[in-house]
Amino acid sequence: MNGSGTPWASGGDTVARPRLQGRLRCDVAVVGAGLTGLSTAVELLELDPDLRVVVVEADHVAAGASGRGTGLLGPRVGPPLRVARRRYGDDVARACHLWSIAAVRHVLDLVRRHEIACDLTPGSQLVVARDEKGAEEQRREADAAGALGLPVALVERDELPAVASRHLGGLRYGGAATLDPAALTGQLARIGEQRGLTVLERSPVRAVRRGLLTTLATDDGEIVADHVVVAVNAFGAAPGAPAGVVGVRVQAGVTRKLPQEALSALDGLRSEPLIEHGELSPYFRLTPDGRLVVGGGAVRRGPFGSVAPAPGRLRAAVRALSPTLADVEIESSWAGPVAMTRDGLPIVGHHRDDPGLLHAGGCNGHGLAVSAYNGAHLARRIVEGAGDDMSFALPWVRSKGPWVPRGRLVDRALDRYLAHLSAEAGRSSAPGPGPVAAPAGRSSHARRTEST
């Protein structure tokens, strides 16, 4: 276990990199050394090896969600399909989900093409419902997927794997995977550096000055660039970041290596993580060395800091998963920053008055696939112009997100709401007698859920 509390070895990256000192001129400057920023940089150098590309980071590579997530790589972006159909129409709803499938394939290809050692385990994701209300929402989601011709498989209760036998049914999303997110991010940095990328750490950007060229000012220097990409996701208060992003911290934990009896009962979680239906509901995956990762604990406002108190609800979720886990403790827990928007969609595009100032963020818990794919699209936009496949009207290609109210009273109200969600999630994950059987003749499915 490394010092961050995550199960990802050494935080994925141990290279000591310099601060920005003095003045630096480049073609493209990227703010943020997470998956979005480093994917952008690597793609830029693949498209044009002669570009001068600099990544500037306030902390260190993979310091945010890219090194602190739970490593679930799967499709789904934006609101549930049934909501997306009503809000945007069938063509856009279908295109959004197909885009998310392509995003997963992009990451899988990225890992294989560069031979990145990040414990990639291809498989699927199973989203399940514990109660009839959730099962009904999942049935409607399955109907929406069927109407759109999308590859989402309904799983009846009697077809669920043993680890999900307490649930009423589920939806299976294929073409997914699990991986070590810190290792992926750290190795992208090294791949970029082998191609001439400059990565500067411990150099927070204090100001973005627009003009014929854009200048990024830090405490000890400045970077002047033709194009700037702001890729800070949950850290939406950073200069140049798009409006409409709210950063929160969500909790996850990991057990010690499980005994053989427990591993045998949970073996399917290696290739098919289990995600429970509902806001902040728990989700589970196994690491290659046999530890159980559980997410969906407490949530707090703001991207900085840990989440207290001790992970009691994570422990309860683990023990409710299987009788073989009754005596298993959480070895370590940690908090990861997640960027939320009011409409559940990312924000990808450029400043409304400056096409040379681009941004991507607001991943709403689907950062592994969405971040890397957005980075690749931004790179192509810079090198090839706007004529890529993001120029068509996906609803998250925009200069900013929906307005988010600010102020002390709003923050207090949000804190109370998040505390309420956390408490409800804790009660729903506590061990109980098990769900009531679904009525005869009615199928069950799981709606999409947000995960770290």
Secondary structure, DSSP 8 states (H G I E B T S, - for coil): --TTSSSSGGGG---------EEEEEEEEEE--SHHHHHHHHHHHHH-TT--EEEE-SS-TT-SHHHHS--EE----SS-HHHHHHHH-HHHHHHHHHHHHHHHHHHHHHHHHTT--S--EEEEEEEEESSHHHHHHHHHHHHHHHHHT--EEEE-GGGS-GGGTTSSEEEEEEEEEE--HHHHHHHHHHHHHHTT-EEE-S----EEE-SSSEEEE-SSEEEEEEEEEE--TT-TTSTT--SS-EEEEEEEEEEEE--HHHHHHHGGGGTS-EEESSTT--EEEE-TTSEEEEEEEEEEESSSS---S--HHHHHHHHHH-GGGTT--EEEEEEEEEEE-TTS--EEEEETTEEEEEEEE--TT-HHHHHHHHHHHHHHHHHH-S-STTSS--TTBSSS-S----SHHHHHHHHHHHHHHHHHHHHHTS--S------TT-----------
